[in-house]
Amino acid sequence: MKMTTLKTLWRSLNGDAAYERYLQHWQSHHSDEPTAPLSRKAFFAAETQRKWNGIKRCC
């Protein structure tokens, strides 16, 4: 396996590529809005809040 493929796989598995996906989405859907995209730090803080707040159970 090539090193770039391994790096891409690792980044997708550990969530590091999520910020780049967010920026691509923001650029294509929200770039005409007056607000700027979240910083990397703010993005990961918001994602952590989204994942861990609220009820998290199956039943």
N, C-alpha and C positions, 0 to 999 in steps of 0.2 A: 504494500500500500504506500502511496506517495505521502510525503510529509505534509503537503498542503491538504490532502484529503483527510489525514489524521487530525490536523489542526482544525479543519472545518467541522469534522465530526465532534471533536472535543468541545469546541465552542458552542455547538448546538445542544450538546448534552448538558453542559454546565450552566446554560442560560446566558452566556456572555454575548451571544449573537442577538439576543432579544432587543437590545438597545438599537442596534443597526436596523433591525426590522421595524422598530418603532419610528426611527427617523425616516425610513423609506415610506412608511405609511403616512406619516405627518406631511412629508413633502408632496406626496401625490394627492392627499385629501384635504389638507388644512393650511397649505402654504399661503393662501390668499387671506387668511385671518390675520388680525393685527398682533396676535400673541406669538411668542417664539416657542419652539419645542422645549420640552423639559431637558434639563442638564442630565448627564449620566447619573449623578448622585440622586437627584430628585426623582428620576425615573425608577431607579431601583428601590428607593424609599416608598414610592407609591405602589409598586408591584408587591413589596413585602406587606404593606397594609392591606392590599386587595386580597392577597393569599391567606392571611392569618386573621383577618377580622370577620366577625359574623359566626354563625353556627356552622360547624364543620363536622357533620356526622351523617351516617347513612340512613338513619331512621328518625 
